[in-house]
Amino acid sequence: MPAIEEHAPASILDQDLYKFCMQQAVLQHYSDVDAEYRFVNRDPSIQFNRGAFEWLQERISSMAELRATSNDLDYLRSACPYFSAEYIAYLSEFRYNPSTEVACSLDEDLGSLSLRVSGNWTRIILYEVPLLAMIAEAHYRFVDVDWNYEGQRAKIAAKGEILARAGCKFAEFGTRRRRSFMTQDIVMSELSQIKSSGGGIAGTSNVYLARKYGVPPVGTIGHEWIMGIAALENTYTSADRLALLKWQQTYGSRLTVALADTFGTRVFFASFDRELAGTYNSVRHDSGDPLAFAQAVCEHYMELGMDLSTKSIVFSDSLTPEIAIGIKSKCDSYGIGCSFGIGTNFTNDFNLASNPAQAGTALNIVIKLFRCGGKPCVKLSDDRTKYTGDVDEVRRAQLELAEFYQQ
């Protein structure tokens, strides 16, 4: 679809499902709260130039033209029955306002990009994914241009076949990591054709492409939901539990994948009691050693007297087909189900056009919730390189949670 390739995002549904899900939850529980998000480039050697910046500014401005069409809303009603009539009505009136909600600048001497999103939390929560997708595309259009699409269809088809033959159930999670919309479209056109009785594609996080290729839109809770609640409710020890209970108030027995590592898995397991473990069918791994995490999850379920065969783990951290297959083997040995959300390896795995034997570089960029209700927000991942937020607030969170980190 050349028009969307040239002007992405050209549909409000070119977005990850979980952002819509969290928007509905924020609308229900914290509709009057203001928030701020900030862009973080985890690899400062990755730079941006004037061409990339100007193209990005143009694309950000164009977001003001996006709105949900009647066909979009009908699709969401059908594919996502957990969205309430009130939320669909809200989305029908929703408009981005980037001129007041997004501030972006470029330090040309350093090649560093700064970006901040601020405003009402319910309104600005939808910016993160399309902004990251556009930042990545700007870089690959104007800075890192030594690549092309040659061989991409065969490469992604081979990955999908390998996963399916191994019995892996997987979803495409690559919107924010893609080189371009066309890249993700190629990925989904190939993966959607793979048929297997044991494994295969379970869906995509991208709602637009889910509709286009007839697969389910899928997603889970994001870290920002728990980070925001920790700040607003002034607690780190109870934030996981509060977040899961409030999510349950919005979605009941649907969307039952719990995110485990916002403040570390030890903190999470302390809150994930029999009541919550009985309600949430799965937990998601997003940082740290996946095999150690699988073992810890199984041990926790067994301590609670849960049948492992009724539970599953969603893995989504820096996965390749080979890593996923190894994880599945370990989960099979425990008797617990598993599935995989694969992003970068699907939508940003390119070799240099000038030297096809050499792998290209994938960006490591995020946009994280920095402040909520005037209070700083932090994330203490199991992977220390993924810590985010105000340094003093990180220290305060560590002090409050010291008993868990000393175990």
Contacts in CASP RR format, 6 or more apart in sequence:
PFRMAT RR
TARGET T0000
AUTHOR 0000-0000-0000
METHOD contacts of the structure
MODEL  1
MPAIEEHAPASILDQDLYKFCMQQAVLQHYSDVDAEYRFVNRDPSIQFNR
GAFEWLQERISSMAELRATSNDLDYLRSACPYFSAEYIAYLSEFRYNPST
EVACSLDEDLGSLSLRVSGNWTRIILYEVPLLAMIAEAHYRFVDVDWNYE
GQRAKIAAKGEILARAGCKFAEFGTRRRRSFMTQDIVMSELSQIKSSGGG
IAGTSNVYLARKYGVPPVGTIGHEWIMGIAALENTYTSADRLALLKWQQT
YGSRLTVALADTFGTRVFFASFDRELAGTYNSVRHDSGDPLAFAQAVCEH
YMELGMDLSTKSIVFSDSLTPEIAIGIKSKCDSYGIGCSFGIGTNFTNDF
NLASNPAQAGTALNIVIKLFRCGGKPCVKLSDDRTKYTGDVDEVRRAQLE
LAEFYQQ
1 181 0 8 1.000
1 185 0 8 1.000
3 10 0 8 1.000
4 10 0 8 1.000
4 11 0 8 1.000
4 14 0 8 1.000
4 181 0 8 1.000
4 185 0 8 1.000
5 180 0 8 1.000
5 181 0 8 1.000
5 182 0 8 1.000
5 185 0 8 1.000
7 59 0 8 1.000
7 62 0 8 1.000
8 14 0 8 1.000
8 59 0 8 1.000
8 133 0 8 1.000
8 134 0 8 1.000
8 137 0 8 1.000
8 180 0 8 1.000
8 181 0 8 1.000
9 15 0 8 1.000
9 63 0 8 1.000
9 66 0 8 1.000
9 130 0 8 1.000
9 133 0 8 1.000
9 134 0 8 1.000
9 181 0 8 1.000
10 66 0 8 1.000
11 66 0 8 1.000
11 72 0 8 1.000
11 208 0 8 1.000
12 66 0 8 1.000
12 67 0 8 1.000
12 68 0 8 1.000
12 72 0 8 1.000
12 94 0 8 1.000
13 68 0 8 1.000
13 72 0 8 1.000
13 75 0 8 1.000
13 207 0 8 1.000
13 208 0 8 1.000
13 211 0 8 1.000
14 130 0 8 1.000
14 133 0 8 1.000
14 175 0 8 1.000
14 181 0 8 1.000
14 206 0 8 1.000
14 207 0 8 1.000
14 208 0 8 1.000
14 209 0 8 1.000
15 126 0 8 1.000
15 129 0 8 1.000
15 130 0 8 1.000
15 175 0 8 1.000
15 206 0 8 1.000
15 207 0 8 1.000
15 208 0 8 1.000
16 129 0 8 1.000
16 173 0 8 1.000
16 175 0 8 1.000
16 176 0 8 1.000
16 205 0 8 1.000
16 206 0 8 1.000
16 207 0 8 1.000
16 219 0 8 1.000
17 80 0 8 1.000
17 205 0 8 1.000
17 206 0 8 1.000
17 207 0 8 1.000
17 210 0 8 1.000
17 217 0 8 1.000
17 218 0 8 1.000
17 219 0 8 1.000
18 205 0 8 1.000
18 219 0 8 1.000
18 220 0 8 1.000
18 221 0 8 1.000
18 222 0 8 1.000
19 125 0 8 1.000
19 126 0 8 1.000
19 128 0 8 1.000
19 129 0 8 1.000
20 76 0 8 1.000
20 80 0 8 1.000
20 83 0 8 1.000
20 91 0 8 1.000
20 126 0 8 1.000
20 207 0 8 1.000
21 82 0 8 1.000
21 219 0 8 1.000
21 221 0 8 1.000
21 251 0 8 1.000
21 255 0 8 1.000
22 125 0 8 1.000
22 221 0 8 1.000
22 222 0 8 1.000
22 224 0 8 1.000
22 225 0 8 1.000
23 87 0 8 1.000
23 91 0 8 1.000
23 122 0 8 1.000
23 125 0 8 1.000
23 126 0 8 1.000
24 83 0 8 1.000
24 84 0 8 1.000
24 87 0 8 1.000
24 250 0 8 1.000
25 225 0 8 1.000
25 246 0 8 1.000
25 247 0 8 1.000
25 250 0 8 1.000
25 251 0 8 1.000
26 33 0 8 1.000
26 121 0 8 1.000
26 122 0 8 1.000
26 125 0 8 1.000
26 225 0 8 1.000
27 86 0 8 1.000
27 87 0 8 1.000
27 90 0 8 1.000
27 122 0 8 1.000
28 249 0 8 1.000
28 250 0 8 1.000
29 246 0 8 1.000
29 249 0 8 1.000
29 250 0 8 1.000
30 121 0 8 1.000
30 122 0 8 1.000
30 232 0 8 1.000
31 120 0 8 1.000
31 122 0 8 1.000
32 120 0 8 1.000
33 120 0 8 1.000
33 121 0 8 1.000
33 122 0 8 1.000
33 232 0 8 1.000
33 372 0 8 1.000
33 373 0 8 1.000
34 118 0 8 1.000
34 119 0 8 1.000
34 120 0 8 1.000
34 121 0 8 1.000
34 372 0 8 1.000
34 373 0 8 1.000
34 374 0 8 1.000
35 118 0 8 1.000
35 119 0 8 1.000
35 120 0 8 1.000
35 121 0 8 1.000
35 124 0 8 1.000
35 125 0 8 1.000
35 228 0 8 1.000
35 369 0 8 1.000
35 371 0 8 1.000
35 372 0 8 1.000
35 373 0 8 1.000
36 116 0 8 1.000
36 117 0 8 1.000
36 118 0 8 1.000
36 119 0 8 1.000
36 369 0 8 1.000
36 370 0 8 1.000
36 371 0 8 1.000
36 372 0 8 1.000
37 116 0 8 1.000
37 117 0 8 1.000
37 118 0 8 1.000
37 124 0 8 1.000
37 127 0 8 1.000
37 128 0 8 1.000
37 224 0 8 1.000
37 367 0 8 1.000
37 368 0 8 1.000
37 369 0 8 1.000
37 370 0 8 1.000
38 115 0 8 1.000
38 116 0 8 1.000
38 117 0 8 1.000
38 367 0 8 1.000
38 368 0 8 1.000
38 370 0 8 1.000
39 113 0 8 1.000
39 114 0 8 1.000
39 115 0 8 1.000
39 116 0 8 1.000
39 131 0 8 1.000
39 135 0 8 1.000
39 365 0 8 1.000
39 366 0 8 1.000
39 367 0 8 1.000
40 365 0 8 1.000
40 366 0 8 1.000
40 367 0 8 1.000
40 368 0 8 1.000
40 388 0 8 1.000
41 112 0 8 1.000
41 113 0 8 1.000
41 363 0 8 1.000
41 364 0 8 1.000
41 365 0 8 1.000
42 364 0 8 1.000
42 365 0 8 1.000
42 366 0 8 1.000
42 385 0 8 1.000
43 363 0 8 1.000
43 364 0 8 1.000
44 112 0 8 1.000
46 139 0 8 1.000
46 361 0 8 1.000
46 363 0 8 1.000
46 364 0 8 1.000
46 365 0 8 1.000
47 110 0 8 1.000
47 111 0 8 1.000
47 112 0 8 1.000
47 143 0 8 1.000
48 56 0 8 1.000
48 106 0 8 1.000
48 111 0 8 1.000
48 112 0 8 1.000
48 113 0 8 1.000
48 138 0 8 1.000
48 139 0 8 1.000
48 142 0 8 1.000
48 143 0 8 1.000
49 108 0 8 1.000
49 111 0 8 1.000
49 142 0 8 1.000
49 143 0 8 1.000
50 106 0 8 1.000
50 108 0 8 1.000
51 138 0 8 1.000
51 142 0 8 1.000
52 138 0 8 1.000
52 139 0 8 1.000
52 141 0 8 1.000
52 142 0 8 1.000
52 143 0 8 1.000
53 104 0 8 1.000
53 106 0 8 1.000
53 113 0 8 1.000
53 138 0 8 1.000
55 138 0 8 1.000
55 141 0 8 1.000
55 142 0 8 1.000
56 104 0 8 1.000
56 113 0 8 1.000
56 134 0 8 1.000
56 135 0 8 1.000
56 138 0 8 1.000
57 104 0 8 1.000
59 134 0 8 1.000
59 138 0 8 1.000
60 98 0 8 1.000
60 102 0 8 1.000
60 104 0 8 1.000
60 131 0 8 1.000
60 134 0 8 1.000
61 98 0 8 1.000
61 99 0 8 1.000
63 96 0 8 1.000
63 98 0 8 1.000
63 127 0 8 1.000
63 130 0 8 1.000
64 95 0 8 1.000
64 96 0 8 1.000
64 97 0 8 1.000
64 98 0 8 1.000
64 99 0 8 1.000
66 95 0 8 1.000
66 96 0 8 1.000
67 94 0 8 1.000
67 95 0 8 1.000
68 76 0 8 1.000
68 91 0 8 1.000
68 92 0 8 1.000
68 94 0 8 1.000
73 88 0 8 1.000
73 91 0 8 1.000
73 92 0 8 1.000
75 207 0 8 1.000
75 211 0 8 1.000
76 83 0 8 1.000
76 88 0 8 1.000
76 91 0 8 1.000
76 207 0 8 1.000
77 83 0 8 1.000
77 88 0 8 1.000
79 207 0 8 1.000
79 210 0 8 1.000
79 211 0 8 1.000
79 216 0 8 1.000
79 217 0 8 1.000
80 217 0 8 1.000
82 251 0 8 1.000
82 254 0 8 1.000
82 255 0 8 1.000
94 123 0 8 1.000
94 126 0 8 1.000
96 126 0 8 1.000
96 127 0 8 1.000
97 123 0 8 1.000
101 117 0 8 1.000
101 118 0 8 1.000
101 119 0 8 1.000
101 123 0 8 1.000
101 124 0 8 1.000
101 127 0 8 1.000
102 115 0 8 1.000
102 116 0 8 1.000
102 117 0 8 1.000
102 127 0 8 1.000
102 131 0 8 1.000
103 114 0 8 1.000
103 115 0 8 1.000
103 116 0 8 1.000
103 117 0 8 1.000
103 118 0 8 1.000
104 113 0 8 1.000
104 114 0 8 1.000
104 115 0 8 1.000
104 116 0 8 1.000
105 113 0 8 1.000
105 114 0 8 1.000
105 115 0 8 1.000
106 112 0 8 1.000
106 113 0 8 1.000
106 114 0 8 1.000
107 113 0 8 1.000
107 114 0 8 1.000
113 135 0 8 1.000
115 131 0 8 1.000
115 135 0 8 1.000
115 367 0 8 1.000
116 370 0 8 1.000
117 124 0 8 1.000
117 127 0 8 1.000
117 128 0 8 1.000
117 131 0 8 1.000
117 367 0 8 1.000
118 124 0 8 1.000
121 372 0 8 1.000
121 373 0 8 1.000
125 224 0 8 1.000
127 367 0 8 1.000
128 176 0 8 1.000
128 224 0 8 1.000
128 367 0 8 1.000
129 175 0 8 1.000
129 176 0 8 1.000
131 367 0 8 1.000
132 176 0 8 1.000
132 177 0 8 1.000
132 365 0 8 1.000
132 366 0 8 1.000
132 367 0 8 1.000
133 175 0 8 1.000
133 176 0 8 1.000
133 178 0 8 1.000
133 181 0 8 1.000
135 363 0 8 1.000
135 365 0 8 1.000
136 176 0 8 1.000
136 177 0 8 1.000
136 178 0 8 1.000
136 179 0 8 1.000
136 348 0 8 1.000
136 363 0 8 1.000
136 365 0 8 1.000
137 178 0 8 1.000
137 179 0 8 1.000
137 180 0 8 1.000
137 181 0 8 1.000
139 363 0 8 1.000
140 147 0 8 1.000
140 179 0 8 1.000
140 180 0 8 1.000
141 180 0 8 1.000
144 360 0 8 1.000
144 361 0 8 1.000
146 352 0 8 1.000
146 353 0 8 1.000
146 354 0 8 1.000
146 360 0 8 1.000
147 179 0 8 1.000
147 350 0 8 1.000
147 351 0 8 1.000
147 352 0 8 1.000
147 353 0 8 1.000
147 360 0 8 1.000
148 353 0 8 1.000
149 182 0 8 1.000
149 183 0 8 1.000
149 186 0 8 1.000
150 353 0 8 1.000
152 183 0 8 1.000
152 186 0 8 1.000
152 350 0 8 1.000
153 186 0 8 1.000
153 189 0 8 1.000
153 190 0 8 1.000
155 349 0 8 1.000
156 186 0 8 1.000
156 187 0 8 1.000
156 190 0 8 1.000
156 191 0 8 1.000
156 346 0 8 1.000
157 190 0 8 1.000
157 191 0 8 1.000
157 193 0 8 1.000
157 194 0 8 1.000
159 321 0 8 1.000
159 345 0 8 1.000
159 346 0 8 1.000
160 170 0 8 1.000
160 190 0 8 1.000
160 191 0 8 1.000
160 194 0 8 1.000
160 200 0 8 1.000
160 201 0 8 1.000
160 321 0 8 1.000
161 194 0 8 1.000
162 321 0 8 1.000
162 325 0 8 1.000
163 170 0 8 1.000
163 199 0 8 1.000
163 200 0 8 1.000
163 321 0 8 1.000
163 324 0 8 1.000
163 325 0 8 1.000
163 340 0 8 1.000
164 194 0 8 1.000
164 195 0 8 1.000
164 196 0 8 1.000
164 198 0 8 1.000
164 199 0 8 1.000
164 200 0 8 1.000
164 201 0 8 1.000
165 196 0 8 1.000
166 199 0 8 1.000
166 321 0 8 1.000
166 324 0 8 1.000
166 325 0 8 1.000
166 328 0 8 1.000
167 196 0 8 1.000
167 198 0 8 1.000
167 199 0 8 1.000
167 200 0 8 1.000
167 328 0 8 1.000
168 199 0 8 1.000
168 200 0 8 1.000
168 321 0 8 1.000
168 324 0 8 1.000
168 325 0 8 1.000
168 328 0 8 1.000
168 339 0 8 1.000
168 340 0 8 1.000
169 198 0 8 1.000
169 199 0 8 1.000
169 200 0 8 1.000
169 202 0 8 1.000
169 338 0 8 1.000
169 339 0 8 1.000
169 340 0 8 1.000
170 199 0 8 1.000
170 200 0 8 1.000
170 201 0 8 1.000
170 202 0 8 1.000
170 324 0 8 1.000
170 339 0 8 1.000
170 340 0 8 1.000
170 341 0 8 1.000
170 342 0 8 1.000
171 201 0 8 1.000
171 202 0 8 1.000
171 203 0 8 1.000
171 204 0 8 1.000
171 205 0 8 1.000
171 218 0 8 1.000
171 219 0 8 1.000
171 339 0 8 1.000
171 340 0 8 1.000
171 341 0 8 1.000
171 342 0 8 1.000
172 184 0 8 1.000
172 187 0 8 1.000
172 188 0 8 1.000
172 191 0 8 1.000
172 201 0 8 1.000
172 203 0 8 1.000
172 204 0 8 1.000
172 205 0 8 1.000
172 206 0 8 1.000
172 209 0 8 1.000
172 341 0 8 1.000
172 342 0 8 1.000
172 343 0 8 1.000
172 346 0 8 1.000
172 347 0 8 1.000
173 204 0 8 1.000
173 205 0 8 1.000
173 316 0 8 1.000
173 341 0 8 1.000
173 342 0 8 1.000
173 343 0 8 1.000
173 346 0 8 1.000
174 184 0 8 1.000
174 187 0 8 1.000
174 205 0 8 1.000
174 206 0 8 1.000
174 342 0 8 1.000
174 343 0 8 1.000
174 344 0 8 1.000
174 346 0 8 1.000
174 347 0 8 1.000
174 348 0 8 1.000
175 184 0 8 1.000
175 205 0 8 1.000
175 206 0 8 1.000
175 347 0 8 1.000
177 343 0 8 1.000
177 344 0 8 1.000
177 347 0 8 1.000
177 348 0 8 1.000
177 362 0 8 1.000
177 363 0 8 1.000
178 184 0 8 1.000
178 347 0 8 1.000
178 348 0 8 1.000
179 347 0 8 1.000
179 348 0 8 1.000
179 350 0 8 1.000
183 347 0 8 1.000
183 348 0 8 1.000
184 206 0 8 1.000
184 209 0 8 1.000
184 347 0 8 1.000
185 209 0 8 1.000
185 212 0 8 1.000
187 346 0 8 1.000
187 347 0 8 1.000
188 204 0 8 1.000
188 206 0 8 1.000
188 209 0 8 1.000
188 212 0 8 1.000
188 213 0 8 1.000
188 215 0 8 1.000
189 213 0 8 1.000
191 201 0 8 1.000
191 204 0 8 1.000
191 346 0 8 1.000
192 201 0 8 1.000
192 213 0 8 1.000
192 214 0 8 1.000
192 215 0 8 1.000
194 200 0 8 1.000
194 201 0 8 1.000
201 215 0 8 1.000
202 215 0 8 1.000
202 216 0 8 1.000
202 218 0 8 1.000
202 339 0 8 1.000
203 210 0 8 1.000
203 215 0 8 1.000
203 216 0 8 1.000
203 217 0 8 1.000
203 218 0 8 1.000
204 210 0 8 1.000
204 213 0 8 1.000
204 215 0 8 1.000
204 217 0 8 1.000
204 218 0 8 1.000
205 217 0 8 1.000
205 218 0 8 1.000
205 219 0 8 1.000
206 217 0 8 1.000
207 217 0 8 1.000
210 216 0 8 1.000
210 217 0 8 1.000
210 218 0 8 1.000
211 217 0 8 1.000
219 255 0 8 1.000
219 257 0 8 1.000
220 255 0 8 1.000
220 257 0 8 1.000
220 259 0 8 1.000
220 284 0 8 1.000
220 314 0 8 1.000
221 243 0 8 1.000
221 247 0 8 1.000
221 255 0 8 1.000
221 257 0 8 1.000
221 258 0 8 1.000
221 259 0 8 1.000
221 284 0 8 1.000
222 259 0 8 1.000
223 259 0 8 1.000
223 261 0 8 1.000
223 262 0 8 1.000
223 286 0 8 1.000
223 368 0 8 1.000
223 369 0 8 1.000
223 379 0 8 1.000
224 368 0 8 1.000
224 369 0 8 1.000
224 377 0 8 1.000
225 243 0 8 1.000
225 247 0 8 1.000
225 259 0 8 1.000
226 239 0 8 1.000
226 240 0 8 1.000
226 243 0 8 1.000
226 259 0 8 1.000
226 262 0 8 1.000
226 263 0 8 1.000
227 239 0 8 1.000
227 262 0 8 1.000
227 368 0 8 1.000
227 369 0 8 1.000
227 372 0 8 1.000
227 377 0 8 1.000
227 378 0 8 1.000
227 379 0 8 1.000
228 369 0 8 1.000
228 372 0 8 1.000
228 377 0 8 1.000
229 239 0 8 1.000
229 242 0 8 1.000
229 243 0 8 1.000
229 246 0 8 1.000
230 236 0 8 1.000
230 239 0 8 1.000
230 262 0 8 1.000
230 263 0 8 1.000
230 377 0 8 1.000
230 378 0 8 1.000
230 397 0 8 1.000
231 371 0 8 1.000
231 372 0 8 1.000
231 373 0 8 1.000
231 374 0 8 1.000
231 375 0 8 1.000
231 376 0 8 1.000
231 377 0 8 1.000
232 372 0 8 1.000
232 373 0 8 1.000
232 375 0 8 1.000
233 239 0 8 1.000
233 242 0 8 1.000
234 375 0 8 1.000
235 242 0 8 1.000
235 400 0 8 1.000
236 263 0 8 1.000
236 267 0 8 1.000
236 397 0 8 1.000
236 400 0 8 1.000
236 401 0 8 1.000
237 267 0 8 1.000
237 270 0 8 1.000
237 271 0 8 1.000
237 400 0 8 1.000
237 401 0 8 1.000
238 271 0 8 1.000
239 262 0 8 1.000
239 263 0 8 1.000
240 262 0 8 1.000
240 263 0 8 1.000
240 267 0 8 1.000
240 268 0 8 1.000
240 271 0 8 1.000
240 272 0 8 1.000
241 271 0 8 1.000
241 272 0 8 1.000
241 273 0 8 1.000
241 276 0 8 1.000
244 258 0 8 1.000
244 271 0 8 1.000
244 272 0 8 1.000
244 276 0 8 1.000
244 279 0 8 1.000
244 280 0 8 1.000
245 276 0 8 1.000
247 255 0 8 1.000
248 279 0 8 1.000
252 279 0 8 1.000
253 279 0 8 1.000
256 279 0 8 1.000
256 280 0 8 1.000
256 281 0 8 1.000
256 282 0 8 1.000
257 280 0 8 1.000
257 281 0 8 1.000
257 282 0 8 1.000
257 283 0 8 1.000
257 284 0 8 1.000
257 314 0 8 1.000
258 268 0 8 1.000
258 272 0 8 1.000
258 276 0 8 1.000
258 280 0 8 1.000
258 282 0 8 1.000
258 283 0 8 1.000
258 284 0 8 1.000
259 283 0 8 1.000
259 284 0 8 1.000
259 286 0 8 1.000
260 268 0 8 1.000
260 269 0 8 1.000
260 272 0 8 1.000
260 283 0 8 1.000
260 284 0 8 1.000
260 285 0 8 1.000
260 286 0 8 1.000
260 293 0 8 1.000
260 297 0 8 1.000
261 268 0 8 1.000
261 285 0 8 1.000
261 286 0 8 1.000
261 287 0 8 1.000
261 288 0 8 1.000
261 381 0 8 1.000
261 382 0 8 1.000
262 268 0 8 1.000
262 379 0 8 1.000
262 380 0 8 1.000
262 381 0 8 1.000
263 379 0 8 1.000
263 380 0 8 1.000
263 397 0 8 1.000
263 401 0 8 1.000
264 380 0 8 1.000
264 381 0 8 1.000
264 382 0 8 1.000
264 404 0 8 1.000
265 293 0 8 1.000
265 296 0 8 1.000
265 382 0 8 1.000
266 404 0 8 1.000
266 405 0 8 1.000
266 407 0 8 1.000
267 380 0 8 1.000
267 401 0 8 1.000
267 404 0 8 1.000
269 296 0 8 1.000
269 300 0 8 1.000
270 404 0 8 1.000
272 280 0 8 1.000
272 283 0 8 1.000
272 300 0 8 1.000
273 304 0 8 1.000
274 304 0 8 1.000
274 305 0 8 1.000
274 306 0 8 1.000
277 300 0 8 1.000
277 301 0 8 1.000
277 304 0 8 1.000
277 306 0 8 1.000
278 306 0 8 1.000
281 310 0 8 1.000
281 311 0 8 1.000
281 312 0 8 1.000
282 311 0 8 1.000
282 312 0 8 1.000
282 313 0 8 1.000
282 314 0 8 1.000
282 339 0 8 1.000
283 297 0 8 1.000
283 313 0 8 1.000
283 314 0 8 1.000
284 313 0 8 1.000
284 314 0 8 1.000
284 315 0 8 1.000
284 316 0 8 1.000
285 293 0 8 1.000
285 294 0 8 1.000
285 313 0 8 1.000
285 314 0 8 1.000
285 315 0 8 1.000
285 316 0 8 1.000
285 317 0 8 1.000
286 316 0 8 1.000
286 317 0 8 1.000
286 381 0 8 1.000
287 317 0 8 1.000
287 381 0 8 1.000
287 382 0 8 1.000
287 383 0 8 1.000
287 386 0 8 1.000
288 317 0 8 1.000
288 381 0 8 1.000
288 382 0 8 1.000
288 383 0 8 1.000
290 315 0 8 1.000
290 317 0 8 1.000
290 323 0 8 1.000
290 327 0 8 1.000
291 327 0 8 1.000
291 330 0 8 1.000
293 313 0 8 1.000
293 382 0 8 1.000
294 313 0 8 1.000
294 327 0 8 1.000
294 330 0 8 1.000
294 331 0 8 1.000
294 334 0 8 1.000
294 336 0 8 1.000
294 338 0 8 1.000
295 330 0 8 1.000
295 334 0 8 1.000
297 311 0 8 1.000
297 313 0 8 1.000
297 336 0 8 1.000
298 308 0 8 1.000
298 334 0 8 1.000
298 335 0 8 1.000
298 336 0 8 1.000
301 308 0 8 1.000
301 311 0 8 1.000
301 336 0 8 1.000
302 308 0 8 1.000
308 334 0 8 1.000
308 335 0 8 1.000
308 336 0 8 1.000
308 337 0 8 1.000
309 335 0 8 1.000
309 336 0 8 1.000
309 337 0 8 1.000
311 336 0 8 1.000
311 337 0 8 1.000
312 336 0 8 1.000
312 337 0 8 1.000
312 338 0 8 1.000
312 339 0 8 1.000
313 331 0 8 1.000
313 336 0 8 1.000
313 337 0 8 1.000
313 338 0 8 1.000
313 339 0 8 1.000
314 338 0 8 1.000
314 339 0 8 1.000
314 340 0 8 1.000
314 341 0 8 1.000
315 324 0 8 1.000
315 327 0 8 1.000
315 338 0 8 1.000
315 339 0 8 1.000
315 340 0 8 1.000
315 341 0 8 1.000
316 340 0 8 1.000
316 341 0 8 1.000
316 342 0 8 1.000
316 343 0 8 1.000
318 344 0 8 1.000
318 345 0 8 1.000
319 340 0 8 1.000
319 341 0 8 1.000
319 342 0 8 1.000
319 343 0 8 1.000
319 345 0 8 1.000
320 342 0 8 1.000
320 345 0 8 1.000
321 342 0 8 1.000
321 345 0 8 1.000
324 340 0 8 1.000
324 342 0 8 1.000
327 338 0 8 1.000
327 340 0 8 1.000
328 338 0 8 1.000
328 340 0 8 1.000
331 337 0 8 1.000
331 338 0 8 1.000
344 362 0 8 1.000
348 362 0 8 1.000
348 363 0 8 1.000
349 359 0 8 1.000
349 362 0 8 1.000
350 359 0 8 1.000
350 360 0 8 1.000
351 357 0 8 1.000
351 358 0 8 1.000
351 359 0 8 1.000
351 360 0 8 1.000
352 358 0 8 1.000
352 359 0 8 1.000
352 360 0 8 1.000
366 388 0 8 1.000
368 377 0 8 1.000
368 379 0 8 1.000
368 388 0 8 1.000
368 389 0 8 1.000
369 377 0 8 1.000
370 376 0 8 1.000
370 377 0 8 1.000
370 389 0 8 1.000
370 390 0 8 1.000
371 377 0 8 1.000
376 389 0 8 1.000
376 390 0 8 1.000
376 392 0 8 1.000
376 393 0 8 1.000
377 389 0 8 1.000
377 393 0 8 1.000
378 387 0 8 1.000
378 388 0 8 1.000
378 389 0 8 1.000
378 390 0 8 1.000
378 393 0 8 1.000
378 394 0 8 1.000
378 397 0 8 1.000
379 386 0 8 1.000
379 387 0 8 1.000
379 388 0 8 1.000
379 389 0 8 1.000
380 387 0 8 1.000
380 394 0 8 1.000
380 397 0 8 1.000
380 398 0 8 1.000
380 401 0 8 1.000
381 387 0 8 1.000
387 394 0 8 1.000
398 405 0 8 1.000
END
